[in-house]
Amino acid sequence: MSALIDALQMGFMQRALIAGSLIAMTCALLGGFLILRRYSMIGDGLAHVSFATVALGIFFGVAPLHFSVPLVMLASLLILKLSKSGGMEGDAAIGLLSSFSVAAGVLIASISKGFNVDLFSYLFGSILAIEQSEVVLSVVLSVGVIVAVIFLYNELFSLTFDEDFARSNGLKTERYNQLLVLLTAITVVLGVRVVGTMLISSLIVIPAVTALQLRVGFRSTLIASVLFALCSVITGIVVAFLANLPAGATIVVVNFAFFVVVFLIKVIRK
């Protein structure tokens, strides 16, 4: 306990908990909308895109997060465009762009300095090594995403459950679809620093899937998803520090443990 108290007084732990908690909230909020729209794997696809942009940022000597945000946002719009106008399903568009991005990232890494420590930290996450500037960027963008979801909740709710009905009622569905994928792109780039490109989709999917097991209203599901995500990130960071484990992987394992517990409780009650 004393080791934990001492750790919480350290700057790197405080930065990790602040950034990790806010990013977890954004992932959980968007996860509910994405899963019900059958777009849950867009997080995985955009994570692969972010890998290529991070490799490109390191190649040019630019801060990877600053470099990745606009490029991944453009990629999210491209996925939406391909799925809507390119004659292919959403998962096919995601697979097309993500496979190209991984290949491009590997080529860029091999041309530059190879898979160095910086690139590996974005592959598997390094929340305990997050810098002050990255915390500021994470706080600003995360708060922006959360505020946008709160203020546009009714529109996103209508879009999620019946897009045709929403369109017939005058809602500009294409604009809100674009907004949803742009918010997801920002969240994915921020989440890469927490759990890495290999695991970011789990931070979007698992808390929302766990909350859906509760069979409550949609608003309550989003709140439960946020709580599961927060508990997973905070617990994962603390356990990873105390047990000297990889923080990203630990967060995902804790996330999955919450799902298993909730699922088993549901099965037992039946």
C-alpha atoms as one frame of an Amber mdcrd trajectory, in Angstrom:
protein
   0.000   0.000   0.000   2.817   2.387   0.825   4.398   1.674  -2.569   1.105
   2.534  -4.257   0.741   5.780  -2.298   4.302   6.748  -3.207   3.646   5.903
  -6.858   0.526   8.066  -6.989   2.631  11.038  -5.951   4.930  10.591  -8.941
   4.390  12.771 -11.978   4.428   9.960 -14.538   1.693   8.050 -12.668  -0.485
  11.142 -12.390  -0.044  11.869 -16.111  -0.862   8.263 -16.994  -4.012   8.199
 -14.858  -5.303  11.550 -16.150  -4.698  10.795 -19.832  -5.715   7.155 -19.538
  -8.988   7.952 -17.757 -10.077  10.567 -20.296  -9.153   8.393 -23.269 -10.990
   5.453 -21.699 -14.121   7.586 -21.413 -14.004   8.607 -25.074 -13.429   5.017
 -26.219 -16.325   3.746 -24.105 -18.741   6.462 -25.246 -18.053   5.923 -28.929
 -17.921   2.140 -28.568 -21.643   1.897 -27.859 -22.550   3.743 -31.051 -20.001
   1.911 -33.207 -20.959  -1.592 -32.062 -24.664  -1.081 -32.658 -23.894   0.354
 -36.108 -21.752  -2.747 -36.842 -18.697  -0.529 -37.182 -16.800  -1.842 -34.187
 -13.765  -2.894 -36.244 -13.174   0.619 -37.537 -11.061   1.156 -34.432  -8.808
  -1.725 -35.452  -8.554  -0.426 -39.012  -7.729   3.122 -37.947  -5.195   1.755
 -35.465  -3.342   0.170 -38.386  -3.480   3.485 -40.199  -2.084   5.212 -37.116
   0.827   2.738 -37.146   1.783   3.932 -40.624   1.404   7.598 -39.644   3.490
   7.106 -36.498   6.232   5.462 -38.570   6.011   8.393 -40.992   6.204  10.911
 -38.134   9.275   9.224 -36.676  10.845   9.130 -40.154  10.415  12.912 -40.546
  11.316  13.640 -36.922   7.857  15.034 -36.108   5.906  14.349 -32.899   3.914
  11.233 -33.917   0.634  12.203 -32.244   0.567  15.634 -33.860   1.324  14.003
 -37.202  -1.169  11.151 -36.812  -4.341  13.015 -35.819  -5.051  14.775 -39.169
  -3.936  11.816 -41.305  -6.033   9.259 -39.403  -9.010  11.613 -39.571  -8.620
  11.732 -43.359  -8.367   7.935 -43.425 -11.620   7.623 -41.444 -13.425   9.752
 -44.032 -11.921   7.629 -46.802 -13.254   4.445 -45.159 -16.696   6.018 -44.919
 -16.520   7.158 -48.547 -15.499   3.699 -49.777 -18.239   1.987 -47.796 -20.933
   4.434 -48.934 -19.943   5.186 -52.532 -17.303   2.617 -53.419 -19.669  -0.337
 -53.689 -18.153  -2.282 -50.792 -19.203  -3.165 -47.260 -17.772  -1.272 -44.286
 -15.613  -4.183 -43.119 -14.145  -4.575 -46.620 -13.242  -0.874 -46.737 -11.648
  -1.147 -43.309  -9.683  -4.247 -44.304  -8.504  -2.652 -47.531  -7.107   0.466
 -45.907  -5.754  -1.239 -42.775  -3.788  -3.896 -44.706  -2.241  -1.226 -46.933
  -1.372   0.901 -43.882   0.399  -1.954 -42.096   2.458  -2.688 -45.207   3.263
   0.989 -45.654   4.257   1.298 -41.993   6.613  -1.678 -42.230   8.228  -0.259
 -45.379   8.657   3.193 -43.819  10.144   1.656 -40.656  12.606  -0.422 -42.679
  13.666   2.593 -44.748  14.287   4.710 -41.654  15.788   3.145 -38.516  13.779
  -0.024 -38.372  11.557  -0.977 -35.460  13.171   1.197 -32.809  12.012   1.775
 -29.251   9.779   4.709 -30.184   7.858   2.724 -32.775   7.460  -0.269 -30.454
   6.050   2.013 -27.757   3.257   2.998 -30.138   2.711  -0.598 -31.214   2.113
  -1.896 -27.701   1.412   1.271 -25.706   3.497   3.145 -23.155   1.061   5.092
 -21.006   3.524   5.209 -18.082   5.995   7.068 -20.312   3.534   9.655 -21.592
   4.938  13.194 -21.710   3.413  16.433 -20.471   2.712  17.737 -23.986   0.939
  14.483 -24.850  -1.175  14.763 -21.698  -2.248  18.272 -22.673  -3.144  17.124
 -26.196  -5.017  14.108 -24.803  -6.994  16.221 -22.335  -7.976  18.829 -24.937
  -9.014  16.338 -27.605 -10.697  13.918 -25.186 -12.774  16.671 -23.596 -13.705
  17.872 -27.084 -14.890  14.383 -28.080 -16.867  13.890 -24.841 -18.556  17.292
 -25.143 -19.444  16.599 -28.784 -21.030  13.232 -27.907 -23.027  14.761 -25.036
 -24.377  17.680 -27.074 -25.123  15.539 -30.144 -26.446  12.537 -28.230 -29.979
  12.688 -29.685 -28.724  12.923 -33.271 -26.213  10.091 -32.804 -28.880   8.008
 -31.056 -31.280   8.417 -33.990 -28.513   7.660 -36.469 -27.531   4.506 -34.585
 -30.947   2.898 -34.216 -32.692   3.867 -37.473 -30.681   5.814 -40.022 -33.445
   5.758 -42.649 -36.016   7.122 -40.199 -33.566   9.797 -39.056 -32.979  10.809
 -42.671 -36.701  10.983 -43.374 -37.051  13.321 -40.384 -34.586  15.753 -41.914
 -31.432  14.683 -40.075 -28.341  15.133 -42.226 -27.155  11.571 -41.662 -24.106
  11.809 -43.909 -22.773  14.729 -41.887 -23.258  12.885 -38.590 -21.722   9.712
 -39.992 -18.677  11.764 -40.888 -18.617  13.320 -37.439 -18.814   9.898 -35.767
 -15.861   8.476 -37.702 -13.839  11.667 -37.160 -14.407  11.454 -33.404 -13.407
   7.790 -33.582 -10.226   8.670 -35.460  -9.204  11.187 -32.784  -9.949   8.650
 -30.054  -7.942   5.916 -31.759  -4.873   8.113 -32.123  -5.052   9.077 -28.438
  -5.667   5.474 -27.373  -2.576   4.269 -29.209  -0.461   5.830 -26.462  -2.440
   3.899 -23.811  -2.627   0.355 -25.171  -0.884   0.597 -28.562  -2.061   0.069
 -32.115  -2.293  -3.689 -31.547  -4.849  -3.389 -28.749  -6.700  -0.089 -29.181
  -9.823  -1.689 -30.673 -10.240  -3.656 -27.431 -10.544  -0.389 -25.497 -13.416
   0.610 -27.774 -15.163  -2.769 -27.993 -14.820  -4.582 -24.647 -16.296  -1.975
 -22.236 -19.277  -1.420 -24.554 -19.862  -5.168 -25.032 -19.631  -5.666 -21.263
 -22.192  -2.914 -20.641 -24.550  -4.380 -23.253 -24.694  -7.591 -21.187 -26.571
  -5.642 -18.508 -29.622  -5.262 -20.794 -30.448  -1.723 -19.667 -31.401   1.415
 -21.617 -28.941   2.863 -24.098 -28.044   5.884 -21.977 -27.433   3.620 -18.966
 -25.387   1.314 -21.199 -23.100   4.196 -22.166 -22.667   5.198 -18.514 -21.889
   1.600 -17.516 -19.437   1.315 -20.415 -17.609   4.440 -19.230 -17.419   3.074
 -15.670 -16.063  -0.285 -16.856 -13.469   1.480 -19.005 -12.364   3.800 -16.201
 -12.033   0.951 -13.703 -10.095  -1.118 -16.242  -7.613   1.631 -17.075  -7.021
   2.727 -13.481  -6.715  -0.850 -12.203  -4.552  -1.850 -15.151  -2.119   1.039
 -14.698  -1.764   0.398 -10.952  -1.320  -3.378 -11.357   1.131  -2.914 -14.214
   3.264  -0.561 -12.110   3.238  -2.717  -8.983   3.841  -6.008 -10.826   6.196
  -4.555 -13.455   3.930  -5.642 -16.332   3.150  -3.999 -19.702   0.460  -1.409
 -18.953  -1.424  -1.733 -22.261  -1.776  -5.502 -22.095  -2.702  -5.371 -18.406
  -5.494  -2.866 -19.096  -6.950  -5.118 -21.794  -6.775  -8.215 -19.564  -8.570
  -6.361 -16.749 -11.130  -5.170 -19.300 -11.753  -8.741 -20.401 -11.972  -9.909
 -16.786 -14.843  -7.452 -16.204 -16.598  -8.864 -19.249 -16.205 -12.445 -18.024
 -17.567 -11.565 -14.567 -20.609  -9.721 -15.966 -21.270 -12.465 -18.517 -21.096
 -15.205 -15.871 -23.430 -13.267 -13.568 -25.919 -12.967 -16.421 -25.695 -16.692
 -17.168 -26.120 -17.639 -13.484 -29.160 -15.375 -13.104 -30.808 -17.113 -16.071
